[in-house]
Each structure stands twice: as structure tokens, then as C-alpha cells.
Amino acid sequence: MQKTKIKSISEKLGAFIKHPFIRKNQPLLHTVEWIFILLAFFTVGFSIILSQENMSSVVRIGDTKEQKEQDLIQTAEDMELFTGETIPEPIDTTAWDKYQNKWYGFEIQHPDPWKNNTQYKTATEKSAVYETIYKFRKDSNDENDIFEGYDVRIYPVKKTPKIENTNDIHKKEELPEDESNCFLPVEEMELGNEDLVFQKISINEDNLCYKPAYFYSATKGNYIYNIVPAVGESGKRFSEPEKETDKIFPEYKEAVKTFKIIPIVRPKPKPDPRIGVQKPVSAKVVNGKLVCAKKNDKPGKSKKNKPGHLDLECCLDPDETPNPWCTY
């Protein structure tokens, strides 16, 4: 009896499933197909809308968080709280003094309080390849002040064609056997001056071949100009010199921005009056100068008459023309 019931139910279920596929019932089959297609379409569309809504919510949350941080960060002290780093205040350079050097063709500014404290130094050391160093120094140094100013170091291109040949780049004592991996990190930038491209040299302690260094360089005409921050008597070296210099001595970067190349103007040398003039035939040498050898002659007291014949003894007579080789 129970088997009969199960068989009956199975037959009815099979008939229900086969019903749409009977040829005369094909319209019903198409209807079922469209119902499934519509359900799939709505399911996919709903999933996409829900996903986009979730993404928008995330963006709005991020924007809100960023806006809240911007609203909270109003001062350098606020930035320090959020980042853990001290942010230096902007430097006003409008009152800075301008220094011009027409001999080497450059100008640079320095803080107004640094009065009458510009020095220069010519190369005397055997290892020096620079021609001249112009030093811009603070009037007084605090004991805790690491930096004392900055230099403009000038190198002739004929003698020092590349930055790595200057005295401001130093290789480490222990170099790798294969120096092909040695590289000098140089970055070109304008710093707001479209007429001059600077090369920033920034070397950290982790460089394989070079000691830490940080400065800006500009090459124009016959010279390389290295603008270098000057460390005081402490001689401290940083593992990350650019980062530390920007934090402790922001005046340096502002000074670099004021550096410009100007036309070189040098006074023409006066012609040597001795050129083309006959040397005296008799005279004595005193302290490297030619003077009259006669004891009683007083050439300095002779009246200068109209040009006559040339004095050839350094003993000027009234009718003679002074000889530029002589000292009277």
C-alpha cells in the first residue's frame, strides 16, 4: 500500500516536471525561461547597486576623516601632533640683503642681520680644486647652533669638469670591490628660477660609496657653483643630511632659491707702460727697482720739460723723458 502511494507521488512529480517540455505546452516553457532570466538580471543588478553604495560609503567616510584632520591641523604645532615631526615656520625673505659678485657672475641673498660678515678664501691646500670660496656667516653663533651659514664654492670647469670631482664629494674609505655599483644621487630642479637648473646632491649614510653630503650645484659658462651649508665648529655629520638640514637650518634652502647667474664684468687690465720702451743701459737695482747709479744726481728734482730724448740711465735730466722702467 505504501509503495503504491510513493509510486503515485513520483508519477505526479515527473508529470509536473515534463509538463512544460511537452510540445503543446511550449508557451509555458518560454514563460518559465523568461522568469528565470528576469530573476537573474535583477539579482545581478541589485548586487552591483549594493556594491557601488558600499564603495560610496567608504569614500564618504574617508573624505570625512580627511576633512576632520584638515579641520584639526591649523598650525605647525597641530601638524607635529599628527605626524610626530616639527614643521618649520615659513621664512620671510623680503628684508634679506642681496650680495652680487660681478667677478664670478653670481648673486645670492642672506638674512639681513648677517651684516658685514661675508668672507672669501682662495685655494691654498694641495687637495683643493676650488678657485674661491665665498662665505656667508651669522654674526653670532649660539652654542647649540649647528650651522654657521653657507658657502658659494666656485670651481673652474677646465680643472673640475664634474660635480663628483669637487671638494664637496667624498668617497668612503672602504669601497666595494666592484665600484660599478657606485652611484651619485643627483636630482635636477629649477627651484622657481626658470633660467637656471640646479643639481641637488643628497647622499645618506646608507650609500655604498659616498659619505653623507647635501648641497645644490649650478653650472654656467666656465664655472661650477656649489652652494653648501656650513657646519660650525662641532663638525657634525648627519646620516640623513638633507632631512636634518631642512629641519634645523631652513634659511639655507631659501638662500639657494635666491641664487642667480649675472653677467661677468671684470675691469680691463691697464696696459704696461714699459711695453715697447727701451730698458736703461746703466742703472742699479735697489729692492728690485731700477734707480740712478750716480751718487750726486737727484733725478726726482729735475723739471719735467716737454718730451725730449728718453732717459737711459734712470738719472732724469730736465731735457729727458722719464723712462717707465726706472724708479725716480
MARVEXKOL-706207 format. One line per 2 residues: number of its first residue (from 0); for each residue x, y, z of C-alpha. Coordinates in Angstrom, 2 decimals. Layout:
BEGIN
NUM> X,Y,Z ~ ...
***
This chain:
BEGIN
0> 0.00,0.00,0.00 ~ 2.81,2.40,0.97
2> 4.78,1.52,-2.16 ~ 1.74,2.32,-4.26
4> 1.46,5.79,-2.69 ~ 5.17,6.56,-3.29
6> 4.85,5.41,-6.90 ~ 1.82,7.62,-7.40
8> 3.60,10.66,-5.99 ~ 6.64,10.00,-8.17
10> 4.48,9.76,-11.27 ~ 2.71,13.03,-10.46
12> 6.04,14.82,-9.81 ~ 7.52,13.51,-13.04
14> 4.44,14.55,-14.96 ~ 4.73,18.08,-13.45
16> 8.36,18.39,-14.50 ~ 7.70,17.03,-18.01
18> 4.64,19.18,-18.46 ~ 6.40,22.34,-19.71
20> 8.53,20.39,-22.15 ~ 5.59,18.76,-23.96
22> 5.36,20.30,-27.43 ~ 1.81,21.56,-26.90
24> 2.96,23.26,-23.68 ~ 5.98,25.20,-25.21
26> 4.47,28.67,-24.44 ~ 4.57,27.75,-20.78
28> 8.23,26.72,-21.19 ~ 9.11,30.13,-22.66
30> 7.36,31.84,-19.77 ~ 9.44,29.91,-17.24
32> 12.60,30.75,-19.15 ~ 11.84,34.50,-19.08
34> 11.05,34.33,-15.38 ~ 14.49,32.84,-14.70
36> 16.19,35.44,-16.96 ~ 14.45,38.33,-15.19
38> 15.32,36.92,-11.77 ~ 18.99,36.62,-12.79
40> 19.00,40.17,-14.20 ~ 17.51,41.67,-11.04
42> 19.89,39.67,-8.85 ~ 22.99,40.88,-10.72
44> 21.74,44.48,-10.89 ~ 20.94,44.56,-7.19
46> 24.42,43.22,-6.38 ~ 26.09,45.97,-8.48
48> 23.99,48.73,-6.90 ~ 24.73,47.43,-3.43
50> 28.48,47.25,-4.20 ~ 28.56,50.84,-5.53
52> 26.69,52.08,-2.50 ~ 29.20,50.39,-0.20
54> 32.11,51.98,-2.11 ~ 30.49,55.41,-1.91
56> 30.05,54.96,1.80 ~ 33.75,54.09,2.19
58> 34.80,57.17,0.13 ~ 32.48,59.41,2.15
60> 33.91,58.01,5.37 ~ 37.48,58.60,4.08
62> 36.65,62.12,2.92 ~ 35.04,62.86,6.25
64> 38.10,61.57,8.13 ~ 40.48,63.59,5.92
66> 38.32,66.69,6.29 ~ 38.29,66.24,10.05
68> 42.11,66.04,10.05 ~ 42.34,69.17,7.89
70> 39.99,70.98,10.22 ~ 42.11,69.95,13.19
72> 45.52,70.77,11.61 ~ 45.70,74.55,11.60
74> 49.20,75.27,12.95 ~ 52.69,73.74,12.89
76> 52.09,72.50,16.42 ~ 48.99,70.63,15.24
78> 50.97,69.06,12.39 ~ 53.62,67.93,14.86
80> 50.94,66.18,16.92 ~ 49.64,64.29,13.86
82> 52.95,63.46,12.15 ~ 55.43,63.49,15.02
84> 57.72,65.86,13.06 ~ 58.46,69.51,13.71
86> 57.31,71.66,10.79 ~ 59.40,74.87,10.46
88> 57.55,78.14,10.14 ~ 57.69,79.87,6.70
90> 60.67,82.22,6.35 ~ 60.13,85.83,5.25
92> 62.98,86.76,2.90 ~ 61.68,90.16,1.79
94> 64.17,92.00,4.04 ~ 67.18,89.87,3.14
96> 70.29,91.60,1.76 ~ 71.48,90.90,-1.77
98> 75.13,90.14,-2.46 ~ 76.47,90.49,-6.00
100> 79.78,89.26,-7.32 ~ 80.48,90.53,-10.84
102> 83.92,88.92,-11.00 ~ 82.42,85.41,-10.91
104> 78.96,86.40,-12.14 ~ 76.55,85.41,-9.37
106> 74.27,86.89,-6.74 ~ 72.72,85.44,-3.62
108> 70.77,86.76,-0.66 ~ 71.39,86.32,3.05
110> 69.40,87.26,6.17 ~ 69.52,90.98,6.95
112> 71.09,90.51,10.42 ~ 74.20,88.94,8.82
114> 75.86,92.34,8.41 ~ 79.39,92.77,7.04
116> 80.14,89.11,7.53 ~ 80.95,87.95,4.01
118> 84.40,86.42,3.59 ~ 86.29,84.79,0.77
120> 89.07,82.26,0.64 ~ 91.31,81.27,-2.24
122> 92.60,77.74,-2.66 ~ 95.88,77.07,-0.85
124> 95.66,73.37,0.09 ~ 97.22,70.86,-2.28
126> 93.99,68.86,-2.42 ~ 91.84,71.91,-3.20
128> 90.42,72.13,-6.70 ~ 88.13,75.07,-5.99
130> 89.24,78.53,-7.08 ~ 87.49,80.63,-4.44
132> 85.01,80.18,-1.60 ~ 82.66,82.98,-0.59
134> 81.41,82.52,2.97 ~ 78.17,83.93,4.34
136> 78.15,83.71,8.13 ~ 75.87,84.57,11.01
138> 77.03,87.47,13.17 ~ 76.97,85.35,16.32
140> 76.65,81.64,16.91 ~ 74.68,80.04,19.68
142> 76.40,77.14,21.41 ~ 73.56,74.89,20.32
144> 73.54,76.22,16.76 ~ 74.97,73.51,14.49
146> 75.05,75.58,11.29 ~ 77.01,78.84,10.99
148> 75.98,79.84,7.47 ~ 76.58,78.70,3.89
150> 79.27,78.88,1.21 ~ 79.36,79.54,-2.51
152> 82.27,77.42,-3.72 ~ 83.50,78.16,-7.22
154> 85.24,75.58,-9.42 ~ 86.66,76.21,-12.90
156> 85.14,73.76,-15.37 ~ 88.50,73.24,-17.10
158> 90.01,71.92,-13.90 ~ 86.88,70.35,-12.38
160> 84.51,69.25,-15.17 ~ 82.07,67.24,-12.99
162> 80.42,67.66,-9.58 ~ 81.95,64.42,-8.31
164> 85.40,65.97,-8.87 ~ 84.72,68.86,-6.47
166> 85.95,69.01,-2.87 ~ 82.37,68.66,-1.63
168> 82.04,64.99,-2.59 ~ 84.00,62.40,-0.60
170> 84.26,58.67,-1.20 ~ 84.23,56.29,1.75
172> 87.48,54.73,2.88 ~ 86.12,51.20,2.42
174> 84.75,50.83,-1.08 ~ 83.20,47.71,-2.63
176> 85.45,45.68,-4.90 ~ 83.07,46.30,-7.78
178> 82.69,50.08,-7.98 ~ 80.32,49.79,-10.93
180> 77.50,49.84,-8.38 ~ 78.66,53.20,-7.02
182> 76.27,55.97,-7.98 ~ 76.00,59.63,-7.04
184> 72.37,60.59,-6.33 ~ 71.79,63.78,-8.33
186> 68.38,65.34,-8.99 ~ 67.79,68.26,-11.35
188> 65.32,71.01,-10.36 ~ 64.55,74.66,-11.07
190> 63.54,75.93,-7.59 ~ 61.37,78.63,-9.14
192> 64.13,80.05,-11.35 ~ 63.37,79.01,-14.92
194> 66.69,80.36,-16.23 ~ 68.82,78.13,-14.00
196> 68.71,74.39,-13.40 ~ 70.13,73.24,-10.07
198> 71.50,69.83,-9.30 ~ 70.63,68.62,-5.83
200> 73.14,66.25,-4.27 ~ 71.64,64.34,-1.36
202> 73.67,61.41,-0.02 ~ 72.63,59.42,3.06
204> 74.73,57.16,5.25 ~ 73.47,54.03,3.51
206> 75.16,54.97,0.20 ~ 77.67,52.25,-0.69
208> 80.48,54.52,-1.88 ~ 79.99,58.15,-0.85
210> 79.98,59.87,2.52 ~ 76.83,61.78,3.56
212> 76.51,65.15,1.83 ~ 73.82,67.64,0.90
214> 74.13,70.75,-1.28 ~ 72.92,72.37,-4.50
216> 75.06,73.00,-7.56 ~ 74.70,75.09,-10.71
218> 76.96,75.08,-13.77 ~ 77.10,78.07,-16.08
220> 79.79,79.14,-18.51 ~ 83.27,78.42,-17.19
222> 82.31,77.70,-13.58 ~ 80.57,75.26,-11.26
224> 78.90,76.97,-8.30 ~ 78.29,74.73,-5.27
226> 76.06,76.27,-2.58 ~ 76.92,74.31,0.57
228> 75.51,74.60,4.12 ~ 78.36,75.30,6.53
230> 78.54,73.31,9.75 ~ 80.09,75.11,12.72
232> 82.93,74.06,15.00 ~ 81.11,70.90,16.03
234> 81.72,69.48,12.54 ~ 78.65,67.30,12.98
236> 77.74,64.90,10.17 ~ 74.21,63.62,9.70
238> 73.13,60.21,8.48 ~ 70.34,61.97,6.52
240> 71.81,65.44,5.91 ~ 69.04,66.81,3.70
242> 66.31,65.98,6.18 ~ 68.27,67.32,9.16
244> 69.37,70.49,7.36 ~ 65.84,71.32,6.23
246> 64.64,70.90,9.80 ~ 67.41,72.73,11.67
248> 68.59,75.29,9.10 ~ 65.70,76.21,6.74
250> 67.44,79.50,5.82 ~ 69.84,77.52,3.65
252> 67.15,76.30,1.22 ~ 65.68,79.79,1.00
254> 69.12,81.20,0.18 ~ 69.59,78.67,-2.64
256> 66.30,79.85,-4.16 ~ 67.73,83.39,-4.41
258> 70.91,82.31,-6.24 ~ 71.17,83.75,-9.75
260> 73.75,83.98,-12.52 ~ 74.60,87.52,-13.65
262> 76.94,88.75,-16.41 ~ 80.62,88.61,-15.55
264> 82.15,92.09,-15.52 ~ 85.88,92.43,-14.88
266> 87.96,95.61,-15.16 ~ 90.28,95.61,-18.13
268> 93.94,95.43,-17.07 ~ 95.86,98.65,-17.59
270> 98.44,98.38,-20.36 ~ 102.02,98.07,-19.15
272> 103.75,101.40,-19.98 ~ 107.08,99.56,-20.31
274> 105.94,97.61,-23.37 ~ 107.90,98.82,-26.40
276> 110.15,101.10,-24.32 ~ 113.94,100.60,-24.26
278> 115.40,99.50,-20.94 ~ 118.06,101.69,-19.29
280> 121.61,100.95,-20.38 ~ 123.00,101.70,-16.92
282> 121.29,101.73,-13.52 ~ 121.49,99.96,-10.20
284> 118.91,97.67,-8.62 ~ 117.57,98.53,-5.17
286> 114.80,96.32,-3.72 ~ 114.10,95.03,-7.18
288> 113.76,98.51,-8.72 ~ 116.00,100.31,-11.22
290> 117.36,103.61,-9.86 ~ 120.08,106.08,-10.74
292> 123.59,104.79,-10.09 ~ 125.18,108.28,-9.77
294> 125.69,109.48,-6.21 ~ 125.18,113.21,-6.70
296> 122.37,113.01,-9.22 ~ 118.90,113.99,-7.99
298> 116.57,112.82,-10.78 ~ 113.50,113.34,-8.64
300> 114.16,117.11,-8.58 ~ 114.51,117.50,-12.33
302> 111.90,119.66,-14.01 ~ 109.69,117.83,-16.43
304> 110.16,119.73,-19.67 ~ 108.46,118.96,-22.91
306> 109.23,115.42,-24.04 ~ 112.84,115.13,-25.12
308> 115.05,112.11,-25.56 ~ 114.46,109.03,-23.38
310> 116.36,108.71,-20.10 ~ 118.52,105.58,-20.37
312> 120.33,105.85,-17.02 ~ 117.42,106.36,-14.59
314> 119.08,109.75,-13.87 ~ 116.46,112.10,-15.26
316> 117.67,115.39,-16.71 ~ 115.40,118.35,-17.49
318> 115.56,117.69,-21.22 ~ 114.80,113.95,-20.92
320> 111.62,111.92,-20.96 ~ 111.11,109.66,-17.87
322> 111.76,106.01,-18.56 ~ 108.90,103.76,-17.23
324> 111.47,101.09,-16.36 ~ 113.05,103.45,-13.82
326> 112.03,104.46,-10.31 ~ 112.82,108.09,-9.61
***
